[in-house]
Amino acid sequence: QVQLVESGGGLVQPGGSLRLSCAASGSIFSIYAMGWYRQAPGKQRELVATITSGGSTNYADSVKGRFTISRDNTKNTMYLQMNSLKPQDTAVYYCNTGPIGVAGMGDYWGQGTQVTVSS
């Protein structure tokens, strides 16, 4: 199984920035699309951003213009640059990749990293 490890979460003030990273094991990283999802307590997991193997990106309306997703296939790493953070961005952020399953998401998930935006 592919192993995914997120890092970079933490506590920041509103208007601040964080850069999340997701490092993947294996040699098939570059052939799959990847995505960032987030989940707050009591809410469903929601899509934040996706990036295809060729670099095409898509963003949720709530983060468009503030977040940037990118990937470095040589390093098997995906990034999420988060700027102008708001309290409503508070959630556990998960990276996702692999062949698409029945739920419409990749089969492989990281353990998640907590992002808290508060003054």
Steps between C-alpha positions, in 0.01 A plus 500: 500500500607856430596691814409869532635729772371855549686775683487876550180547698476709813341799670498831313325835536239616249673641195803279550649234274593133515659262252388137519703216351405144412781255435414175323687173479521281193590548137149560359444844652516687171223307322217592740310816568532629856281709725468673832186450707399640836257402773375695798328330798141410420539576131560293189841483343518756220722551201747788525707467183614243245789473258533252214814313405551762230462796736143612430343643819153547644394685816197523722337841473565564869879490454542626145746786485644420843632143471739354242548128438817372337698179460859397446495159334877464532470527880167312522362795694185713479458842660221730605595864553232666711492878523255745658374229732159537660350337811269299274808332350550320832490124434705186469658500156557173315692420184358245258624313195483167319252334267150645532269287712123475521477813718658709226828548688839334492554180694791635707481749788741663738438516875405868490650816644315751718466859386357743754439865414424706809593826665 
